[in-house]
Amino acid sequence: MPGIAIIGAQWGDEGKGKVVDSLASQSDFVVRYSGGANAGHTVVVDSEVFKVHHLPVGVLHDGPVSVLGGGMVIDPWTFRDELENFKKRRDPGEIYIAQEAHIVLPHNKKNDEGGGFVGTTGRGIGPCYSDKARRVGIRFGDLSSDAVLRERLGRLIEAKPNSTAAVGWTSVDIAFDALTDVREYINPLVKDTGAMVRQGLKEGKKVLFEGGQGTMLDLSYGTYPYLTSSHPTIGGVLVGAGVSHKALNGVYGIVKAFTSRVGHGPFITEILDDDMALRLRGTGSNQWDEYGTTTGRPRRVGWLDLVQLKYACDINGFDGLVVTKLDVLSGLEQVKVCTSYKKGQPVYQDMPGWGNLKGIEKRSALPKEVLAYLELIETYTEIPVTMFSTGPKRSETFGEVSWG
């Protein structure tokens, strides 16, 4: 079936949005399958910069249907604001929310204030997934029935009386009334998106599964406990979109030419030299500098870690890699790449740097130093580099994937 999954191969912020944007024009559906407003994408279209949080990147194109899958947790008030603001700039096309997706409620955000020891975005994502696991959460499909919604709210308030009271939800009636306006806005968008996507695949429609965050933040396989509350890895695609493994013709890992992560937790190749860190991170004056799309926080930056990347390749079974932000390393005399660990410390291979990459539109035209860099990645991971980008613009992503 003509389905392709785009998955972050590091700690997120690899440029997945840019890659999805480059493929969305070929797609019939673009499906977000995990996370929520904690996983933003920044996409540069001509001279315009778009920052999306809940919305799939497919909204930037005229063709595809955009789907917020059942594995997501969605703040309906923030979603409404995001969608209405987006509509002022362009028509987003068809958008649907899975009936199985869970609602980020006021008490979830209250419980997430400050981000905790993990350093989360504070958007209520973890607490919402916690409610889901306890079977006391509210799903978007519950909004269509007064009786069902009241029953679910009663169960929630009974299970979490202190948390819900902290936001004024001291009775079912109060909680029910608080959801009234957003129910009217959201209900027309809610449907069985899993069935819709499965039928599309049967008909030969091209489905692009858009990942948020990255492999090393996966709840099971990331750097526990410093991670997210969902599964940005390959398994999350199936559970989060409501499809089987047969839906996927290709799985592509997005990897930045260096590494970054937001929040706390281990980061073996982190650059501690302030000047070099600033060189890779940028000052924040450019929209593509290493500052969080959702929080604006400066990202920790480091050299490319091939040990970590190989792990991500093995976990996800990537068919190809997409290397982004090669241009950020332009101008460095030397580029370091971690090829092994020794007593918990990185062992680096020094690679020669390269110059300006502007105007280069195919791999064979890249400087020999960049080709050597890409070949090292391919040799170490045993996965081909099928696409690469040399700048922030939509037109600066090259290569192709196989739809089957």
N, C-alpha and C positions, 0 to 999 in steps of 0.2 A: 504493500500500500504506500502511496506517496506522502508519507509523513516524515518530517525532519525535526529533530530535537536540537535546540541550542542550549548548551549547558556551560556554566562558568567553571573553569578548571582550577581556579585559585580560591581566594577569599571574597569573591565578588568584585564588582567594579572593573571588570576586564574589558568592557566595551561591548557587552552583549547587545545592548540596545542599538548600537551602530550596525552590528552585523545583522540583527533581525530586520532593521530598516532596509538594509541592502537586499534582503531576500523577500521582504513582504510584498513587493510589487508582483512577484511570481506566485503568490499564495492566494488560496481561496479562503482560508481561515488562519488567524493568528491567535493562539491559545496560551494565555498565562496559566500556569498550573500550580504555583505554590507561592507562599509568602503573602504580603499585602503592601501597605503603604510604606513599609520599611525598605522596599527594594525599588529605588527609583532608577530611571534611565534618562540620560541626557543625549539628545540627538540634534545635530546641526543640519538644517535643511536650507541650502543656499545661505542667506545671511541671517536666517531665523534660528533661534535656539529653543527647542522644546524640551521641557522637563516633565516626564510622566511618572506617576507613582503607582496608581492602581491600573491605569489604562494600558492595554497592550500597545506595542509600537505600531501595530497595524492601523491604528487610527490616523497615522500620518500618510496613508495611501487611500486611493479611491476604491480599490477592488475588494480587499479581504473583509470578511466578517470578523469582528473582534470578540473574543470570549474570555471571561474571567472564570476560570475553572473551579471545580468543587474542592480542590486542595487549597484554595486561597482563603484568607480571612480578610474581610473587607469592612472598612469603616464607612457606613452608608452616607453619613453627613459629609465626610471629607471627599468621598467619591462623587457625590452630587456637586460639590463646589468645583472639583477638578474637571468634571465633564462640562459643566456650564461655562467655566472659564475657557476651556478648550474650544467650545462651540463658537466663542467670540472670534476665534482665529481661523478656524476651518471646520468643515463638516466631518465629523468622525466616522460617518457611515453607520452600519448596523453594529450594535453592541448588545451582548447578552451576558447575564450573570447566572452561574450554575445554581440550581435550587439547593444543592448540597453545600455550597460555600457558607462559611460561618460568619456571623456578624460581630464585628468589634464593637462592644458596648461601652458606655461611659465608665462603668466600674473597671473594665479591663485597662483602659487608659489611666485611670486613677492609680491602679495597682502597679503600673509600669513607670510611674514618674521617677525621674532620675536615672533610669537605665540599669540600676543595680550593679553588681560586681562584674557582669559581663560587658557592660557598656553598650547596651542596646540603644535603639533609636527612641525608645520611650513611647512608641505608638500603640501600645496595648497588644502587640502581636503575640508575645509569649503567653500572657494571661488568657488570651482568647483561645489559643491552642490548648491551654490547660483545661479550660471549660469544656472544650470539645472532647478531650480525653476522659474527662469525668462524666461525660454525657449529660451535662447541664447547660450546654451552649444553645444559642438560637441560630437557626439556619435561615437562609433567605427564602426557602420554600415555605417556612412556617408563617411568613408574613401574609400569605394569601387567605388564610383562614383565621377568623376571629377566635374560634374555639380552640384551635390548635395553638395559636400564639399565646392565649391566656394560660393554657395548660403548661406550656414550656416556660413562660415567665414565672408561674407559680412554683415550678420545680427549681428554677434558678434561685429565686428569692429564698426558698426554704433551705437550699444547699449552701447559699452564701449570703446570709442575712446581714452580716457586718459590711461586706464589700458593697453590696447593693444599696444599703442604707447610707453609706458614705457619699453617694451621689444622689441621694434623695429618693431612691426607688424603695420606698417602705411598704408598698402594696402593689398588687397586680394591676389595679386600676391606674395608679400613677405611672407605672412602667409602660402599660398599654398606651396610655395617652401620649407619652413621650415619643412613641414610635409612629404616631398617626401621620404626621406630615411626610416623613421619609418613606412610609409604606406606599403612599399615593404616588410618589415619584419613582420608586424602585420597582414596584410590582409588575409594570408592563415589560420590564427588562429581564425578568426571571423566567427561566425555562429549563427543560431537561437538556442542557448543553451537551452532556455526554452522548445521548442518543443522536443529537444533531450532528456532532462531529463524527461519530461512528458511521452514520448514514452517508455523510459526505465522503468519507474514505472509501466506502463501498462503491460509490459512484465515480471514484477516481479523482476526487478533489484533492488539491495540494494543501496540506495542513502543516503549519509551522508552529512548533511548540516552543514557546518563549520562556526561557529560564530567568529566575531572579536569584541574586546572590551567587554563591559558588560552592563547589564541592567541599572545601575545607570548613564550611559553616553548616554542613549537614548534621542533623541531630544525632544520627547514629555513627557516621563515618568521618566527621570533622574533628576539630581540636577541642574535644569535650573538656570542660563545660562551656568553653568560650565559643559559642556558636548560636545559630538561630534555632527556631522551634519547629522547623519543617524540613523537608527533604529536597534540596536543590539538585540532587543527583538523579540518575536515570530512573530509579524506582519511583521517584516523585512524579515523573511524567505520567506514568500509567495510573497511579492512584489519584493524582491531582486533576487529570483530564478525563478520566473515565474511559480509557481505551486499553486494549491489550498490547502485548509486545509486537504483535503482527502489524500494528499501525505504523511502526517505525522502519523506514527504509534506510535512514542514516542518522547518526548521532555525532554531533560536532562540538568539540571543546573549544571554548574561547579563552585564550591566554594572552595576557599583557606581556610585552617584551621585557618588562621588569615585574615586580610584585608589589602589591599594596594590601593593607587590611585596615579596617576601622574597628575601634573598640579594643578591649584588652585581650590577652592571650598570647601564646607562643608565636614567635615569628623569627625563625632561625637566621634568615638572610637580611634582617632589618638593617638599614644603614643608619648608624648612630652619629656619623659625622654631619653636623648641621648644614654645612655648605653643600655637600653632595645630596643630602636629603632634599634641601630646597631646590636644587637643580632638577631633580626628578619630579618633585611635587608641584612646583610652580608656586606662584604667590597668591593665586586665587583670582588674578585679574582676567584670566581666560576661562571661559565656561568649561573647558576640557581639562583644567588643572585638577590635581588630585584632592578634591574637596567633595564631601558627600552630597549627592543630589538631594537627598531627603533631609539631612541634618545640617549640611554646610560645614561639618567638622573636617579638619585636615586629616588626611589619611597617613598612616604610617607607610613608609616606602622601603623597598629593598631590592636586591638583585634577583634575577630569575633563579628559581630553585627547581632544578630538573629532577631531583629526588621526589619532591612534592608533586611535580607535574606528572611524573611516571605513575605515581600512586593514583592520581585522578584519572589518568588514562585507563589504568587497570580496573578501577571501580566502575567506570562508566562505559567501557568498551567503545571508546571513540573511534569513528571511522576516519576522522580528519581533524586537524587543528587549524584554528584561525588565530594568527598572531597580530595583535593590535599595538598601536603606539610605538612602532619602530622609530618614528620621527622624533620622539622625545629623547631618544638616545643619540640622535644626530649631534655631531660636534664633540663628543667625548673621545679622548685619545684612546681610552681603554674601557672595555666593558667586562664586568665580572659575571661569571655563571657558576652557580653551585652545582657540583657534580657528585658530591658525597658528603657524609657527615663523619666527624671524628670526635668522639667524646662530647657529643651534643653541639659541636661547632661546625660551621660550614667549611668545606674544602672547595676552593674556587679554581676555576680555569679562567685565565685572562685571555680575552679576545680583543683583537684590534677594533677600534671604533670606526665610524664612517661619517660621511658628510651629508649634505642636504639631499633629501629624497624627493623634493618637489618635482612634479612632472613625470615621474616614473609610473608607468601604467601596467607593467607586466613583470613577472618574476625574473625573467632572463635579463632584464635591463637593470636589475638591482646591482649595487656595488658588490664586488667580490667579498667584502667583509660582511655584508648583510647575508649574502648567500651562505657563507660559512656558518654564520649564526643560526640560520634556519636549518642548515644541514646537521648541525650539532643537535638541535632539538629533535629532528627526525631520527637520527641515529640512536639517541639515548632513549626516546620514548617508543621507537618502532612504529610511529604513527606519522603519516604524511601531513605536511603543511599544505592545505588546499586553498587557503585564502590568507591575505595579509592586508594591513592598512598602513598608509604612510601620512595620514593627516586626519583632522577631525571632520572634514566635509563628507557628505554622502558620496561624492564622486571619487573619494580617495580610498575606496575599498576595492580590492581586486581579487580575482580568482572565482571559483565556482564550487557548488556542491552538487551531489547527484540525487535527484528526486526519484530515480528509479524508472 
